[in-house]
Amino acid sequence: MHPRDQTIFALSSGRPPSAIAVVRVSGPQAGPALKALAGRTVEPRRAARVLLRDGEGREIDDAIVLWFPGPASATGEDVAEFHIHGGRAVQAALFAALTAQENIRAAEPGEFTRRGFENGKIDLTEAEALDDLIHADTDRQRRQALRQLQGLLGDKARDWRARVIEAAALIEAGIDFSDEGDVPTELIAPALARIKSLLAEIEEVLAGQGRSERLRDGLIVAISGPPNVGKSTLINLLARRDVAIVSPHAGTTRDVIEVEFDLDGYPVTMIDTAGIRDTDDPVEQEGVRRARSRAAEADLVLWVTDADHERSKQKPDAAAAALWTVRNKIDLDSANERAGTRVSPGQGRATAFKISARKGVGIPELVAAITAFARNYFGSAEDGLIGRERQRELLRETVDALRRCLAVAVAGDELAAEELRVAAHALGRLLGRVDVEDILDKIFREFCVGK
C-alpha cells in the first residue's frame, strides 16, 4: 500500500506528561480503529466517553473520543481523535494498540497538514501560514500568520489567477476568430485593459510589502565593538539573565551568542559577538571573523565603545543597514557624563547613546530606541499580504509575465497569450495547485509531528 493511502496517527498536543493529550488518527482505517478500541460506534462530531481497550482486551484509559467522517474533516479523510490522560505510559499503550491495527503507522512531520492540502482543504499559502502560526513567538507574528491562515493572500491569488485566465480566454478567442473582421479588436482591447488593471494591483502589493516576510524571522541587532567595552554585560542586562560570560580579560567571548526578545510584539534577535581586534590567537581570530560576518548581516549594529576605545583603529563594518554608537561605562568617566542620546540632523532618530551597562543607566532609552527602530523597520508588516520570500518571488514572476504580455501584444496575440499562461502558472504555483512537487517536501518537513 502506498504511504499516502495508509492511516496515520500522532500526538497532536504537547509533550508528556500533561493533563490531557490528544492523539489524532487520519485515513481509511480511522473508523475501524476507533470502533475496535472504543468497543462501539461513535456518533459523528459528538464527544463520547469510553473505556479504551487494546486488541487483547486490556484497559488503556478512560478517555473522550471524537469521530469526523471525511471529507468534512481537517484532512479531508476519516479522522478520529482520542483525548486521553497525558502520562507517558498511557500514550505508549495507545500507540501500541494503534500500531497493532492493520495499515496504521506513525505520521511523519507535517503529514496531517499535507493531506489536508492534497485533499483541497487548504492551499499552500494557508499551509505556510499554519506553520508560521505554530512557530509564532510574538503577538505581531501571531496576528500576521492568522490573517494568512484565513486566506488573506490565497483568496487574492485565486482572484488574480481567475482574471488572468479570463483575459487569456479573450485573447485566444480573438485568435480563433481572426478571420471575422473586427471581432479580434473587440476581444483583445478589454483583455489588455484587464491585464493593466491587474498588473497595477499586484505591483501595489509588492511595493507596499517590503518588510512583511521579515516579520517571520525578526530584526537582527548585533552588539559589536572592541574587547572589554561591556558588550556581554549589555546583553546580559537586556536578557535579564547571564547568557554571556563577563570577564575583565580581553577575548573572553569567542563565539556568537544569540538571544531572542519580544519588543512590543516585534521579534528581535540580539547578538553578542567577539571583541573586534587584531590577535594571533587562531580561535579568537575565528571569533572576530564570525563577529564581522554577523555584524555585516545585521539590520542594526550597536557599536559599543568606552573612554579607552573611542579612538580605536578598529571600526565597524559599513555593510550594516544601520549603525548606532553606544558609549558605555559613563559611570567611570571623569567628566561624569549624563546618559542620553544624540539625534542626527534630519534623520529623526537616535544614532548615539551614553549608557552604563553595569548600573543600568541609559538602558531604558536604548531599548525604547530599538523598539522604535523595529516599528519603523517592519511598518505595517503584520497587515501585509506576503509572508514568505517564495510568495514574493512568484508574484514577481507574475508581474514580469504581465508586463511582457502588454509589451508583445502589439507584435502578436499568440505571444501575449503565452505570457498570460506563464502568469497563471506562477499564481498556480503560489497556491500549490500546479508544478510544486519539488517544494512540498521542504515545506511540510518543517512542520512538527502531529500537525
N, C-alpha and C positions, 0 to 999 in steps of 0.2 A: 504494500500500500504506500502511495506517495505521502511524504511527511505532511503535506498540506491537507490531505484527506483524513489524517489521524486526529483523534481527540486529544486535546492538550489540557494540562492543569498547572496551576501555580499559586503560590501565596500572593495575594494582591494587596495585603496590608503590611504593616511594619514588621520588623524583625522580632522574633520571640525573645524573651517572654513578653506577653501583653495580655490585657484583659480579654480582648476578643481578637480573633484572627479570621480573615476572610479568604477562603480558598475558592478560586474560580475555575470552572471546567467549561470548555467550549469545543463543540464538534458533534458529529452524529451519535457518538456513544454517551453524550452527556445525560440524556434522559434515562437510558438503561442503567447507567452507573448510579444516578440519583435514586432510582427505584430499588436497586439492589442494596444500597447502603441504608436507605431510609426504611425499607421494608414495605413501602406503599407508594402509590402515585401521589403527586403533589399538584394542587391547583395552580395554574399559571399565575404568576405575579401576585401571589398571596403568601406571606410568610407562614411557615409551618414549623412547629416544634416537634422534633423527632429524636429518637434514640438511635444513633448511628451504630451499625454493626458491620464487621468485616465479613469476608466470604466464609469464614469458619464459625460465624455466629457470635464472635467475641465483641463485647461492647467497646465502642471507641469514645463516644462523648454524647452528652445531652446537648443538642445543637438546634439552631434555626437554619432552615434551608429555603431557598427560593428557586423557582423554575421559570425560565424565559424561553419559550419556544421560538425558533427562528422563523422568519427573518427579523421579527421585531425584537432584536437584542442588540447589544453593543457591537458584537462581531458580525451580526447577520446570520449566525449559526445558532443551533440549540445551545443554551448556556444554563448551567446550574451553579448556584453559589452555596457554599457551606460556611455558616457563621459559627465558629467553634471557639472554645476556650483557647487562649493563646499560649499555652505551655508547649515546650518543645516536644514532649512525649506525645501529646495529643496530635500535634501536627504530623509527627513522624508516623503515627498509627494510621492517620487518614491518608497520607501519601502512599503508604504501603498498600492500603486497601484499594486505592485508585489505580496504582500501578498493576495490581493483580488483575484488573479488568482488561478485557481484550481490546487491543488497538488504542490504548490510552498511554500517553507518555508525558513527561515533564516538558513544559514550554520553554522555548528559547527567549532571550531578551527581545521585547517588542513584538512578540508573535501575536498576542491578542489584538494589538492596535493594527498590525499589518493585515490581519484577517478582516478587520473592520474596514480598512482601506480597500482591500481587494474585493470586498462584497458591496462596495459603494456606500458605506455608512459615513465615511468622511473622505475628503480629498487630501492631497499631500500637504497642502498648506496648513490644514487643520491638524494633521498628524504631527507636523513640526511644532505647531503651537502647543499641542498636548505635551510634548517633550519639554518645551520651554516652560510650561506651567508647572510641571513636576519639579524642574530644577530651578524655579524662581527663588531667589534669595531675598529680594526686596519687594516692597509693595508696588513700586512702579513696574518692575519686571512682571509681577503677577497680573497687573491690570492690562499691560500690553499683550501678554500671552492669552489672557481670557478673551480679549477683543478678537484676536486672531482665531481662537478656537470657535468663536461664534460666527465665523465665516466672513470676517471683515475683508480680507484680501481675496479669498476664494470666490465669494459672490461677485466681486468686481471682475475678477478674471473670467468667470463664466460669462458675464455680460459682455465683456470685451471680445471674447472669442466668438460669441454668437453674432456680434456686429461685424467682425471680420469676415465670418462665413457668409453673412448676408451680402456684404459688399462684393465678395468674391463671386457669389451666385449671380449678381447683376452683371458683373464684367464678363463672366463666362457665358451668360445668356446673350450678351452683346456679340460675343464671338460666334455663337451658334446661329445668330440671326444676322450675320454680317451682310447677307445679300438682300436684306429688307429695307434698304434705303436709309432713312433717318432713325430707325429703331436703335442701332448701337449707341448713337449720341444720347438718346433719351434714357438709356440704361446706364451708361458709363458716367455721365455727369453727376447724378445723385450718388453713385457709388464713391466717386472721388471726394464728394462733399462729406460723406460719412467717414471716410478714411482721415480726412483733415481734422474733423472734429475729434475722432478717437485718438489720433496722434497727439493733439494738444492736451487731451485729458491725461494720457499716460505720461507725457513729458512733465506735466504739472506734478504728478505723483512722484516721479523720480527726482525732480528738482527740490521738492519740499521735504524729502525723507532722508536727507544726507546722513543723519546720525541714528536713525531708528533701529537698525540692526545691531548697532554697537551697544544698545541698552542690554542686550543679552550677555555680553562679555564684560561690560563695565568700563569705567575710566581707570586708566593705569597712571599712577603717580609714583615716580621714582625719587627716593631720597638719596642724593648723591653729594659728593664733596670730598675734600682731603681727609686723611685719617685723623681720628681723635678730635673731631669737631662736635660730637654729640649726636650723630645720626641714629645710632642704636638706642640711645636714651630717648630720642624723639619718638621713634616708632613704638618703643615700649610704653611711652606715655599715651600715645594715641590709641594703642591697642588695649591699654589698661591691664596689661599683663606682661610678663617677661618673655618676649618672643625672640629677643636677640641678646647675646652676651655683651655686657658692658664691662670694659676694662680700660685702664689708663695706658695700656700698651698698644702702640700702633699696629694695625694689621690684624686685629682680633677677628673681625668679620671677613671671612674668606669666600663665602658663597652668597647667593641671592636669597633673601628671606622675604616671603610674601605674606601679607595679612589682608583679609577682606573686611571691608567696612560697609555699613549701610548709612549713608549720609542723606537724610531727608528723603529716603526712598531710592536714592541713586546708588547703584553698586560701584564701589571704589576699591581697587586693589592697590595697597601701599607696598612699595618695595624698598627694603633696606639693602644697600649694596656695599661692597667693599670700598674702603677708602682709596681714592684715586691718587696714586703717587708712583714714582719710579722706584723699582725694587729689583733685587737679584734673586729673591725667593721665587722659585718656579710656581709654587702653589698660590702664593699671593699674586703673582703675575696673571695666573688664570682667573683669580677673583677680580682683578682690575679689568681684565678683558671682558668678563661677563658683566661687570658693573657698567662699563661703557656701552656694551651692546644693549642692555636692558634700558638704560637711560635714553639711548637713541630711538628705541621703540615706544617710549612712554608718551602719553598725551600731555603730561605735565611733569616737569623736573623741578624739585626743590633743591637748589644748590646751597648746601649748608656750609657756613664758614664761622670763624670766630676771630678774635682780635689778632691771634698769632698767624692766621692763614689768609687774611684778606688780600695780601699781596703775593699769594702763592702763584707759581708759574703754571700750576695745573689749572686748566679751565674746563668748564662744562662743554659737552658736545653740542654743536649748533643744530643738530638734526632734530632736536625735540620740538614738538609743536608749540610748547610754551615753556618759559624758563622764569622761575622766581628765585630771588636770592633771599636766604634766611640767615640772618646774623644771630648766632647762638651765643650763650654764656654772657649775656649782658649784665648779669648779676656780679660778674667778676671784673667788668670794665672799670677802670679808674674814674672815668667820667660819669659813671653811674647812669648810663643812658636809659631813657624810658622805653618801654615796649611800645610798639606801634607799627604802622605800615607807611609806605610811600607809594603814592599813586602816580604812574607815568602820565604825563600830559597827553590828553586826547584819547587815552586808552580806556579810562573809566574803571579800571580795576587795579588792585594792589599788585605790585611786582617785587616789592622788597619788604622784609619783615625783620623786626628785632624781637628776639624771644630769649627765654631761659628755660630750656627743656628740663633742667634739674629741678627748678622751682615751679614750673608750670606757667610762668609769666608770658603773656602774649599768645598762648596756645588757643584760647577761645577765638581770638581774632583770626588766627591762621586757619583753624577748622572752618570758620564761617566763610572765609575767602575761598577755600577749596570747594565747599558746598555750593557757593555762588558760581564758581567756575564750572562745576558739574551741571548745574541747572542751565547755564548758558550753552555748554557744550552739547547736551542732549536736546535742548529746546523742547519741542512738543513730541519727543520721540515715542512716548507711550501711546500717543494717538496715531502714530504712523501706520501706514498700510504694510510696509515692508519689514519683515522680521529677520530675514537671513540674506546673506550675500548671494546665495543661489537664486533667490527670488529676484533680487535686483538685476543680476546678470541676464536672466531670462526676459525681464521686462525691457532691458536694454536691447536684447536681440529683437524683441517685438518692435520697438521703436525704430531700429535700424531698417528692418524689413518694410515697415510702413513708409519710411522716408524714401527708400529705394522704389517702392511701388509708385509713389507720386512722381518721382523723377523719371521713371521709364514709361509712364502711362502715355506720354506723347509719342514714344517710339513704337509701342506695340501693346495691344491689350493682353496678349499671351504672356509677356514679361511681367506685366502688372499683376495678373492672376497668379503667377508663380510666386511672386513676393508675398502675396496675401496668404498663400498656402504655408510659406515659411513662418509668417507671423502667427497664424492659427496653430501651427505645430509647436512654436515656442510657448504659447499660452497653454496648450495641452500638456506640455512637459511641466509647466509651473503647477498645474493641478494634479499631475501624476497620472494622467489618463493615456498618454502616448509616450513610447520610447524612453522609459525611465528605469528600466530594469537594472541598469548599471549603478544607479544611485540608491535604490531601495534598500539593499543590504546594508549600506553605510548608514543610512538614516535610522533604520529600525534597530540596528545593532547597538545604538547609543541609548536605547530605552532600558529601563530596569526590567528584571524578570517579573512577570505577573501583570505587565501593562501592555 
